[in-house]
Amino acid sequence: MPPHWRQFSILKQMLIPLLLLLGLYPFVLSADTQTQSKLIASKSEDSAQALDKVVVQLHWLHQFEYAGFYAAQAMGFYEQEGLDVEIKALEQGVSPIQEVLSGRAQFALSNSELILERAQGHPIVLIANLFKHSPIVVLARSDSDIRRPSDLHGRKLMTNQIDLASAEIQFMFKKEQVDLTKINLSEHNYEIDGLRSGSVDAMTAYITNQPFQLSEYGIEYRIIDPANYGADFYSNSIFTTEQEVRLRPERVAGFRRATIRGWHYALQNPREIIHWAQQHYNISKSFEALMYEAREVTKLMAPDVYPIGSIDPQRMARLVEVYTQSGQLAEKIDTNAMIYPSALDRIPTQKNYSSELSFSEAEKTVLASLSEIRVCTDPNWLPYEAANSAQKSSGMTADVMAQLSIMLNKPFRRLNTDSWSESLLAAQQRKCDIFSAAHQTPERLRYMNFTQPYYQFSSVIIAPKQRAYINQVSELNGQRVVAVKGYYYAEILKQNYPDISLVLADSVIDALERVNQGQADAFIDAIATSNYYINQGRFHNLQIAGQFPHHIMLSVGTRNDIPELHSIFEKAVANLNPADLNAIYQRWISISVEAKTDYLRLWPAVLLLTLTIGTLIWMNRKLLISNQQLEAEIKSRIAAELSLKQLSEALENKNSALIELSTTDALTSLRNRYFIEAALEDAILSAQIQHQPLSIMLIDIDHFKRVNDTFGHLTGDQVLKHLGRLLAEHIPRGCYVGRWGGEEFLMVMPNTSYQMARTQAEAFRKTIAKESVPVVQSISVSIGLAQMQMDEPQASLIHRADNALYQAKAFGRNCCVVAEQGSVAPTLATLTSSGSH
């Protein structure tokens, strides 16, 4: 919480009791908030109680890697949970694990080796995972001949014991039979000078830091990523002890909630948090370096794919298998026992979603004092929420609020407002207790707290259809961009895009109307709302013209003068069943709007339409006769003027066109399955005769069904076309690529070993991942790669590639897996552009 807010809060706590005694304070309270005023007044004694002191031990120096903790501290999230959190940077000789086990710290961060610590009997519990992919890599200059881990033999590697002991480096070196005694190890100074000058040949690094420094000096580098060798592990996991979870469950839950809220805020507002952290902590990195780190951290966390803090038990089990196979674990352990229940991901059957919630005595007191929950909503924001003619709530959030009402056993009453701006004002005046759905912003945090998001949606740029696709928001600089007054987008545009001329509208319809009439150049809003109104036909001249790089996250907002409301709704939101939320989303996204029609007013249009159709039929008939006459004349001239050779050439061209049509996929313009199967058969025969290698790739778009379900099949088709274009542009000479079916593509690579194909596959994967895609922003692919074995039939080769593709999906997607000798072995993994602290 910023200092001036904290001072104001303390001053208010001192003055309110005095003003109440003098009879001067009641004018602040509306007539229907007397119960709440008594409740607030009764909290002065509780507020004076000391916060619970806890220590978080970081596993490196202060930087954006820990931005979520800074945000939770800066925005007062920890304080709202009754916690006074000290964030300690790593010092020489300090072990985060030992700090927690000794009790000197209650929480700390570490990486996948926590599994090994648990196997040794240490009572470690993971309460959240932050990085879904490990950032640690080995960096070498691209002008060196160091391409594989074994190339480090005889070379000078700058590293330290922490990096060498990391699970990722250990696993990669063991798999590649790297002998550390054959490497000249140099103590890490955490600078790139050695790599710049050539005094060291390689260094362990973090992808979030050193690559930026090298790029600043114009030095091209090569990444040796443990993920390429099967070591795609979790990183930056928050842990505590079994004793802490057992004896202080509320403290653990509160710390986790506040930290995750902090990460949501930090990822949405990196500039603000960087400035705050630079003012409050000793950070040597520049603002530009921290912004680079923020972008890379976002990639590692993948918040659009994985809930922040979630832990996948299946992936943990995979880590145990990897450790066992490498010999670092003598026997398998049950990792479910070391995962904090709220962090469990992708196993909904293990959580009992029910209408029964457990509350503290303070929370029960607050609930008992409220006869109803007064809700502020946006009355004009379908399909998310709206108010009907009877001033009743409708939309997705109304269905969600109905579930929360059942959980809390309290009636929810919508406060009648005509706009979102009115709802914001009502919340500031304490006329409502909660927002049903709102995105957390610095302005709103002055008077509201926010739960974890229960929905997250993409944001889009709406513009006239004649406008070309907008790849970057900077293309709107100097133009009029409209946002709805009081919306999150208005704050973001004002703070982050000063070169854009911001226009404020009263509602979504008002904003769309302004763009439609040329009073503004573009409109920013959530994708579902824009689609909802455009699909009604009133704004058929508008289109989704680009992606706005800020997701909107819908949380329940609670008035911050009754802090127990936040913890109450945090528990309730956490208890919402994801299956129910998805069903609500699907129901409202699929609703078609039917407008009431006045048929008398349609008669002039019907008459005009009839006359138009009649005219078109007459003109078509006339054109048909003219065409027949013209065709006859052309045939006569062809017969008279063309020689037999010319006729043969014309026939040959027609046949070529027909062949082209019969072997081309109409949607992607790549070869179709008919052609690619024949090409593969010929390539196999040629490879067997000439004793040359042959490799194939099966390429599959990740989460393609989600694209279709979320954005529609037209957008799905655009994604397929986009990938088809990329493959056509980057296919190596002499190779063939075609659409195998659905979202799968097959590439045939004659005279190509699997090592060469693996390099090409990785290049494809990186190119595809970094390319901007209309509407969906970006996509990733999984690749199954197989090299033909001696006398192997076509069906077997495809089957092995298909199995490798299946394994790529199982390993977390966005990776390539190579099938070798009839088996499947991981060689490239989920994230290959990873780096050291």
N, C-alpha and C positions, 0 to 999 in steps of 0.2 A: 504494500500500500504506500503511495507517495506520501512524503512527510506532511505536506499541508493538509492532506485528507485526514491523516492520523491525528494531527493537532486539532482539526475541526471536530473530529469525533470525540476527543477527550473533552474539549470545551463544551460540546453539546451535553455530554454526560454530566458535567458539573452544573450546567445552567438549568437543564430541564427540571430537576427536582425543585430548585429554587423558584423557577417561574411557576411551577404548578402550585407551590405554596402561596405565591403572591396572586394567583389567579390570572396570570398574564399569558399563559401558554395555550389554553384551549382553542384559541382562534386558529391555530395551525391545523387542528384536527376537524375533519368533517363530522357531521352528525352521526353517520353510521360507522364511525371508527372508535367509539368510546371503549369498547372491549379491548381493541388493540392498544389504545393509549395506556390503559391500566397495565397491560402486559409489558409494554415498553418501559414504563416507569418502574416496574418491579425488577427490571434487569440491571439496574445500576449496581447492585451489590455483586451480581454474577460477573458483570463486565470488569469489575475491579480486581477479580481474582487473577493471579499470575498465570501466564500461558505456560503450557507444558514444554519444557526445553528438550529439544532433540538435536542430534548431530548427524549430518549426512557427510560421509567420507567419499569424495570423488576419487576416481582412479587416474586422474591427470590434472594438469593445470587448468585454470579458469579459461574457458573459451565457449563458443556457441554450442559445442557438444553437450553442454549442461544448461541450455537456455530455458528449458521447461522449469527447472528449479528456480532460476532467477525470476521468471515470470510469476511463479506461484508466490514468491517472496514479495516482488514489487507490487503485485495487484492485491495483496492481502489475502490470498487464498489459504495460506497456511494459518494465518491469524484467525480466519473465519472457522477453521477447524479446531481452534484452541491451541495452536502450536506455535512455538517460537523456534524456528529452524536455523541452525548454523550450518553453512555450506563450507566445508573445508577442502581446500586444494591438496593434492598429493605432495607430500614432502619426502625427501630422501630417507630411505630406510623404513618407510611406513608401508604396511600391507593393509589394504582395505578389508580383507577377510579377517585378519587378526584384530583389527580395530572393532569390528562388529562382534566377533566371538568373545572379546575381552570386555565388551560393554562400554568401551570408550566412545563408540558411535552406535546409534540405533539402526541406521540404514547406510548402505554403501553401494557402489557399483563395481561390477566385474564382468567377466565374459564367460564363454562356454565352459571354461575349466572349473566353474562352480560345480559341475556334475562330478568331477574328480574329487573335489573337496567333500561333497556329500557322500561319495562312495567310501571315503576314509572315515566316515562316522561323524563328521561335523554337522550339527543340526541346522543346516542352512535352508531357508525358505525363499523362493523367488516370488516377489510380489508384483513384478511387472518386467516386461522386456521392451526396450526402446528401439534398438537397431535390429531389423529383421535380417540384415546381412552384415557380415563383419567388414570393417573398413581397412584392416591391416593388410599390407601388400609389401612386396619388394620392388623398389624402383631402380632402374638402370638407364643410362643414357641410350637414346635410340641409335646413336652412331657406334655403339659397342656391339660386340657379338654375343652378349649375354641375353639369351632368349628363354632358357629353361633353368630350373633350379640347379641342375647338375653343372651348368655352365659357370657356377660360382666357384667350383673347385679351382684352387690356385689363384683366386681373386681376393680382393680386399673388400669385405662387407662391413659397413658401419651399422652397428646394432647394439642392443643391450640385453641383459638377462631377462627383463620383462617380456620383450618381443620374442626372444628365442624360446622362452617357456610357454608362449601362447599356444593354444591348441591348434590354431590354424597353421602356423609355421611348423610346429612339430609334425603335424600330420602330413603336410606337403613334403617336407624334407625326408620323412620316413618312407613315404610312397615312392619318391623319386631317388631313393638310395643316396641321399646327400650325406657326405661324411664331414662333420663340422671340423674334424682335425685337419682336413685338406683345405679349409677356408681360412684366410688371414682375417681374423676378427678384429675390428677396430671399435673402441668405445664410442657410443653414440653421443654427439654433442647437440643433436636436435636442430642442426643447421644444414643447409644445402651446399655450403661452400665447398665441402670436399667433393661432392658430385660435380659441381661447376668447374672446379680446377682440375679434376681428374686424379686427385690424391686418393680417392676411394672409387671403387668400380660400381658399387651398388649400396643401397641403404634400405633398412626397413622403414616403412612410412605409413601414414594414414592418408587415405584418398581425400579426406576433408581438408588437409593442410598442405603438405609439401608439393603436390602437383601445381597448385596455384603459385607457389613461390618460384618454381622452375619456369612456369609460363611467363612470369613477370620478367625474367631474364632472357626470354626467347629460347630456352633450352628444351628441345624435344626429348621426351622420355618414353621408356617402355615399362609396362606394368607386368610383373609376375604375380599373379593373383592366386592365392591358395584355393579360392573357389574353383579355379580351372582344374584343380586336381582332386575335387570332391570334398573340400573342406569349406563348405558354405554354412557357416555356423552363426548362431545368434551372437550379438554383442551388446554391451551396455545394459546388462540386466540389473535391476534394483533388487537387493536382497536384505533379509534380516534373519533373525533366529526363531526357532520354534518357541522358545520361551517368550519372546516379545509378542508373537502372535497369540499365544495362549493367555498371557497375563495382561496384555494391553491391546485387546482386539480393536477398540474404538480408535486408539492412536494410530494403529497400523492402517485401518480403513480410511481414517481422515487424511493421513499423510498420502496414501495412494490416490485418493480422490483429488486432493489439491494439486498434486504433482501432475496428474493427467490433465487437469484443467489448465495448468500452467503450460504444458506442452501444446495443447490446442491453441492457446493464446499466442505462444511464441512463434509457432509456425505460421500463424495468420498475420502476425505483427513483428516480423524479425527486426526491422529498423528500430522500432521503439525499444525493444528488449536489448538490442545491442548497445544503444545509447545509454540505457539504464545500467547495464552491466559494466560498461566502461567507466561509469562514474562511481560505481560501488565496489568494484573488484580490480585487482591488479592484473590487467590484460595487456600484453605487449603487442598483440596483433593489430593491424590496421583495420579500419572500418570496412574497406574493400575486401580484405582477407576474411573477415568475419561474415560478410555477406556471401562470399563464395562458399564458406563452410556451411552457412545456413542452407544454401541450395543443395549441397551434397548430403547434408544430414537429412533433409526432407526425402531425398531419394532412398537413403538407407532405411528410413523409418517407414516409407511407403504408406502414409496415412490414408490414402484413397483405397488401399487394398486391405490393410490390416488395422483393426481397432488399436489405438495407441495403448500400449501396456499389455496387450494380449500375448498369450503363450500357447502355442499349438502342441498338445501332448504327443501327437504323431511325429512332429519334427523333433521333439525332445527324445523320443524313442529312437529316431534315426541317428541322433548324435551319440546315443549310447552304443548303437551298433558300430558306428565309425570308431569310437574309442576302443571297443572290444576287439574289432578287427585289427586295429593298429597296435594292440598290445598294451595300451595305456590303462585299460580296465581289465582286471582279471576275470570278472564275471559281470553280467548285466545287472542293473539295478532298476527299481521301479521309480521313474522320475515323477509320476503323478503325486507321490507323497511329498515332493519338495515344491509343488506349485501351489501358490496361494489361490484359494477357490475363485475369487473374483477375476483372476487373470486368465482362467481357462478359456480357450478359444476353440471353436469348431466342434464342440461336443455338447450340444444343447441338452441332450438327455441326462447329462450329469448335474444339471442345475434344475432345482425344483421351483418353477415359476408358479407362484400362488398369490392369492389375494391377502394372505396373512403376512404382515410385516412386523418386525420387532423394533420398538422405539424406546429411547431412554425416557427417564421420568420427566426431564425438561421438555422433550418433544411431545410427550403425552399431555403435558400441561397446556402447551400451545394448541394442540389439536382440540382439546376439550374446551378451550376458550373461544374457538371459532365455530359459529353456528353454520357457516358456509365459507366456501373459498370463492372470492371474487376474482374473476378472470378478465384480463385485458387481451383483446385479440385484434387482428387486422381484419376489418369487415369487407375488404375487397382484394383478396389474394388467393383466389382459387387456382389450382385444386388443393392448396395447402390449407387455407382457412378463409371463411367468409361469414357474413351474417345474412340470413334470409329475410324475407319480408316481415316475418314475425320477430325479428331481432334475435333469432336463435342461431347458435353456431353450427356451421357445417364445414365439411372438408376433412382432410386427413387428421389435422390436429384435434378436431372435435371428437373423432373416434378414439384418439389416444387419450384425451382428457376423460372420456367416459370410462376408460379402463383405470385411470388413476383415481377417479372418484370412487370406484368400487374398492380399490385397494385401501384407500384412506377412510372409507365409510363416511364420506362427507359430500354434500351436494355442491356442485360447481355452478356458479351463476355468472353469466357473461355480462360485463358492464357495457351498457349501450354507448357506443361511440360511432361516429360516422367516418373516421379515417384512422390510419395508423398514427398520425401525428397527435390526434386527440388521445389515443391510447397511451402514447408515451407521456403526455402531459398528465393524464390521470394517474399513471404509475408514480410520477414524481410527486404528485399531491397526495399519495397514499390512499387513493380511492379504490385501488385494486391490490390484491395480494400477490398475484402471479401474472406473468406473460405465459400464454399457452405455447408460443413458439417464437423464439427470438435468437438472433446471433449475438454473442457476447462482444461488446465494444467498450473502449475506454470510457466513452461518454455515459453509456448505460450502467457501467459499474459504479458510478457515483451514487446510484440509488437502488440498484438491483444486484443480486447474486445470480449465478447461472449454474445449472446442473451440467453433467456430461451431456453431449449431444445425443439425441435419439434418432435424428435423421441428418443426413448430409447430402447435398445436391450440388451439381455442377452449375456454373454461372455462364451466361452466354451474352453475346453482343447481337442485338437486333438492328437491322438496317434494311433499306429498300432493296428489292431483288436485283436491281441493275448494278448494285455495288459488288465489286470483286471481294473474294474472301479476305478477311482481316487476319493476318498471321500474328501480329503483335499489337498490343494496346497502343504503343507509341505511334502507330499509323493514324490514331485519332487526335494526335496533338494539334492544337489550334482549331479543332472542330467542336461543334455543340453536341454534347453527350448528355442525355437526360437520365435522371434517376428519381425514384419516388422520394418525396420529402420524408425524412426520418428513417429511411431504409439504411441498412448496413452499407449498401453500395454507394450511397451519397457520402458517407464518412470516408470510405476507402478512396473514392475518386478525389475528394477534397484533400486528403492527407498525402496520398501517394502519387497522384497524377496532376501536378499543378499546371502543366501545359495544356490540359484539356479544359475547355469552357463548359463548366457544369451548369446544367439547367435542371431545376427542381419541378417535379410534377406532383399533383395531388393524389394520383392513383395510377395503377398499372394501365388502365384504359386511357387515362389522360396522357400518359407517357407515350403509349403506342400511337395515339392520335397525333401527337406532335411530330413524331417521326414520319407518320403516314402523310401528313400535310406539308412536310418540308420545313417545319419550324425547328427541327433538331436533326442531326445527322445520324445518331445512333442511340440505342437504349440499352442499359445494362440491367439484367434481372436473372432470377433463377430459371432454369430451362423449362421446368414443367409449367410454370405460370405463362411464360411467353408462348409455348406451344398451345396451351389451353385456349388463349384468346385468339391467336392467329388461326387456329383450326376452326373457329366459329365462322370464318369467312369474311368477317368485317375488315380484317387487315390482310387481305390476300396479297397485297403488294409488298408485304414485308417478309423477311426471312431471317433465319439464324445465320449470321454472317461471320461468326468467329467465336472463339472461346475466351472467356474472361478468367484470368488465372487466380481467382479467389473463390473457393468453395463457400457455400453458405451452410452453416451448421445450426440446426434448430435445437435449442435447449429450452427447458422450462426456466423462466426468470422468476426469482422470488425477491420480495422486498427485503432490503438488507438491514432494516431496523428491527427485524425479528429473525435473527440468524438461524434459529431452530427450523424455520421454514425451509431453508436451504438443505439442511441435512435430511429433513423429512422427505423432500422431493427428490433428493439425490438417491435415497434408498428406493423410492417408488420407481424412478426412471430406470435404475439398475435392475429392477425386478420385471420390467417389461419384456415380454417374450419376443425375441427377434422374429419368430415365425408369424406372430400376430402383427407386428409392425410391417412385415413384408406383405401380408395379406391386405392390410389397410392401404398400403402404397399401391399395390396392383389394382385394387378396387377403384381407387380414385383416378389413377393414371388412365385406366381403360374406359372411364365414363365418357359417353358422347353427349354433347349438349344439344337438346332439342328446343328450338324456339317456337313460341306460339305464332301461328300464321293467320293473317287476315286474308282469306281467299278472294274477297271482293276487290282488294287492291291488286290482286295478281292478274285480273282480266286484261288490262292494257298491256302488261308484259307478255301474256299468253298470245294476244293478238299480234303483237310485234314479232314475237318468236315465230308464229305460224307464217307470217308474211316473209320473214327472213329465210325460213326453211324452204318455202316455196320458191323464192328467188334463187336460192342456192341449187335446188334441184333443176330448175330451168337452165341455169348457167352451166351446171355440171353436164347436163344432156347436150348442150351446145358444144361444150369443150370436148365431150366424148366423140361427137360427130367429126369435129375438126381434127381430133387426134387420129381417128380412123383414116381420114383422108390423108393426113400427113404421113401416117405409117405406110399407107399404100404407096405413096410417092417415094418414100425412102427406100422401101423394098424394091421398087422399080429401078431406082437409081443404082442401088447396090448390085442388083442382078446385071445391070448394063455395064457398070464401071469396074466392079471388083474382079480381079483375076482369081483363079483357083487358089493360088498361093496366099492371096490376101484373105480369102475366105477361110483357109486352113489356119492362118495366124489368128484370125478373130475367134475361131472355134477353140483354139488352144488357150487363148486368154480367158475365154469363158470357163473352160474346164479348170484352169488354174484357180480362178476365182471361186469356183464351186469347191475345189479341194481345200482352198484356204478356209472357206466357211465351214466345211465339214470337220476341220481339225483345229478350229479356234474356239476358245471359250468366249461366248458373247459378252459376258459381264466384264471380265478382266482383260480381254484381248490377248491373253496368253494361250499357249497350246492347251487343248483339252485332254481328257484322260485317254481318249482313243489314240491320239497322236503320241502321247508321252509313253504309253505302254508299248507301242510299236518301236519308239526310239530306244527304250530300255532293252527290249528284246534284241535289237540290232547291236546295241552297245555291248551287251553280254557276250554275244557271239564273237564280235570283233576282239574283245578283251581276251577271250579264251584262245582264239587263234593266234593273236600276236603276243600273248603272255604279258599283258599290260594290266595295271591296277584299274579298278573301276569302283567309284563310290557313289552313293545316292544319299539325298537328304529328304526327309519328310518334315515339312514346315507347317506348324499349326498355330493359328492366332489364339493367344491366351484369353480366356473369359469372353469368347465371342458371343456366346448366348446372352451374357450380361449386357453386351452392347446392344443386341437386338431388343432385349426386354426393356432396357432403359431408354434407348434413343429411337427405337423403331427400325424396321427392316430396310428402309431407304438409307438410313445412316449406316447400317450394316453393309449394304451394297457399296457405299462410298469407301468404307474401310477396306473391303475386298479389292476394289479398284486401286486404292492407294497402295496396298501391299503388292498387287500385280505390277504396278508401275515401278516400284522400287526394285523388285526382283528383275524386271526386264532391263532396268538401267545398270544393275550391278552384276549381272550374270557373267561368269568368266567365258572367254572365247572357247568355242568348241563344246560348250555344255548346253543342256536343254532344261527348260523349266516349264511346268504346266500346272493347271489346276487339277488336283487329284480328286476333289470332291468336297463340297461344303466349304469350310474354312481351311482345308488342307491343300498344300502345294507340294509337288515332287520335283526335285532337281536331279538330273542325271549328269554325272561328271566323269566322262571317259578319261583314261590315262591320268587319274588323280588318286593318290594314296589317301588314306583316312587322315594322315597328318596334315596334308595340304588341304583336304576338305574341311578339317576341323578349324584351320586358320580362316578359311573362307566363311565358314558358318559363323564364327565369332564376329567377323567383320559385318556379315549380314545382320546379326543380332543387335550389334551396337548401332548400326545405321538405322535400323527400323525403330529401335527404342528412342533415339534422339530426334527423329523426324516428327514434326508437328502434324497432327491429323485433324481434319475438320470436325468440329463438335465434340468428339471424345478426347481431344487434346493429344493423347499418345496411346500407342499400343505396344505390346511386346509379343514375342513368339517363342515357342518351344520347338526344338529341333531334334529329331532322331536321325543319327548318321550311321551308315553301315558300309563297309568295304567288302566287295564280293570275294568269297573264298573260292578255292580251286574247284571247278566243275559244279559250282553252286547254282541251282535253278533259280529262275526269276522269283517264283513265289516265296522261296526261302529268304532271299535277299530282302524283299519287301517286308516280310514278316519280322525279320530281325530289326530293320529300321523302325517298324511300327512299335515293336517292344521297347526300343530305345526311346522313342517319342513318349510312350506311356510312362517310362521311368523319369523322363524330363519333367513331365507333369507332376509326378509324385515327389520330385525333389524340390518343388516350389515354383515351377514355371520360369519363363524368361531365362532359359539355359539350353545348352546342347549336351546330349549324352551320346557317346559312341558305343556301338555294339562291336565287341571283339570276340573272335573265335567262337561264335555261337552263343556267347553270353552277353550280358549288358553291364558295362562298367562306366561309372561317371567320370568324365574327363573335363567337361566344362560345366560350370554351375551357375546358379541364379544371378549372381552379380559379379561381373569380371572387372569393372572399372572401379575398384575399391582403393588406400594409402595408409605415417605414424604420427603419433601425437607430435 
